[in-house]
Amino acid sequence: MSEFQDRRTIQEIVLNAGTVAIVGLSASELRASNFVGYYLKRHGYRVLPVNPNEERVLGERAYSSLLDVPEHIDVVDVFRDPAAVPQIAREAVQVSAGALWLQFRVISPDGAQIALDGGLSVVMDRCLKVEHARLLGRMHWMGFDTGVIAGSRR
Amino acid sequence: MDEAPRDFGFNTRAVHAGQRPDPYTGASATPIYQTAGFVFEDTESASAYFNLQEYGNVYSRIMNPTVAAFEERLANLEGGVGAVAFASGLAAQAGLFFALLEPGDRIAVAKALYGGSTAQLNHLARKLQITVDWVDMDDPDGWRRAVAAETKALFAETIANPGGNVLDISLAAAVAHEVGAPLVVDNTFATPYLCRPLEFGADLIIHSATKFLVGNGTTIAGAVVDSGTFDWSNGRFPSIAEPSTAYHGLKFHETFGVYGLLMKLRSETLRDFGAVLAPFNAFLLLLGMESLAVRMDRHVANALTVAEWLRRQPGVEAVRHPALPDSPYRPLVERYLPAGAGSVFSFDLESGREGGRRFIEALSLWSHLANVGDTKSLVIHPASTTHRQLSDEELVASGVAPGTVRLSVGLEDVDDLVWDLERGLRAARGSAVTA
């Protein structure tokens, strides 16, 4: 699993991504996917909801599948049952997304391999919001270990 | 990205983790954010903070940037995902068990435990309708015999106070995980420099940061560190996995994943308990922790010299330093504490309770004081002080006899420490002869 939690890969995705398609983005404010979508929008990412059961989520038009998204996707961020991941990975490869990001407990070695073979970077069992907050944001205000060690001012 | 992130060493992290040069002023030391509240940028941000949708400073009873720097440094050194600081070690312990347990639950706890912790757990058991199953941590089958279907945590100290029992961390962790419960370890006496229990399977760490972490006896403080690896959604921890009434039905574990327990501990338990660490105390802790490794090496060396010297003195029996060659804990020390078994240990005077009194009264350099882990060398007679609230049975179970003396060996010149102890032993022997 640690091969899919590489700090350098995570850094590259968090720092360089612009558009994030969130597969399984819930309209309920109490769900983890909604927390993450809200946070990413707030921090300047373009959030593209992928959820066939919703018209709009977080004020953005929702798409039924990745194949319907009419623009380039930097990160496909997945909040679905692990069994759904291989198909999502195939679609992510088909639309030439930059990375497949599987959230906490979305663990699918098969899906990860499909994405890797298709040339995508892969992160598994990590939270995109947490990694953003760790590297760029305010997670250190909450007593979490960011792993940031620095004595210089930048 | 020109180079891979570096894995920094313990000393580097002890100096830097959790702290960054202040982005506004460039201040090199961590500023003491002596403020109760924090001004919100706008109404949208304010509601995002209160809904936990965004990490933001709200009120120093819940979080504070100086305290957060201490929390992150401790979490980093222990190898955890984060920490929540409390006003004391006992507040951290009460907070954690309050967050984990429901009425009717059981916890299995090592009998060899700090007397204040024993008293608190008995108190919690009475008030919260939980049951404490006391365990002989030296018995290889002790943990397995103590756990039941309702057991929600196993709890012990890395090095027990004051008996010096050393916990077989991997063994206790295996039993805990068989029953779907976390292993909680009080790592106060070892510090993350001498032992990192999370690396051996423990799930949660409690610290009294009052001791070696601050290092100089200036501050009462505590903390809980989480490994982030325990599965709180295993069906046994509804308070962490199920919807929280305090946050409109938020599920902490589902929403925050590996950070779920700590988010709950901070935004519910600490918020409601109010036993918060003061920013100035966190500042002192940050100063102390910078030199943790350097101090611990000296503490360990001084303590071992004193223990070996004591063993050779007439009138002294049962020197319980776990790193001594004939200690029953030597194999566990080699496995879990290769850099040293700390600097707090106890020994028994042949001359019993009266001898203990004369010994302490004759000392002039050592301080008679109810604390440990100070730069100064400290001595106490547990039967009449720290463990006074325990019954005779509990006293013996926690490794204390009437003539037991506990030492916390400081950073003075060890020859001076031995000089003073010799004066004490002479006085103690005198009492035995005349009695």
Interface residues (C-beta under 8 A of the other chain):
Chain A: R7 R8 Q11 E12 E29 L30 R31 A32 F35 Y38 Y39 R42 Q103 F104 R105 C127 V130 A133 G137 R138 M139 H140 W141 M142 G143 F144 D145 T146 G147 V148 I149 A150 G151 S152 R153
Chain B: M1 A4 P5 R6 F8 T12 R13 H16 A17 G18 R20 P21 P23 G26 S28 A48 N51 L52 Q53 E54 Y55 G56 N57 M63 P65 V67 A68 A69 E71 E72 A75 N76 G80 V81 G82 A83 V84 A85 P243 H248 G249 L250 K251 E254 T255 F256 G257 V258 Y259 L262 M263 R266
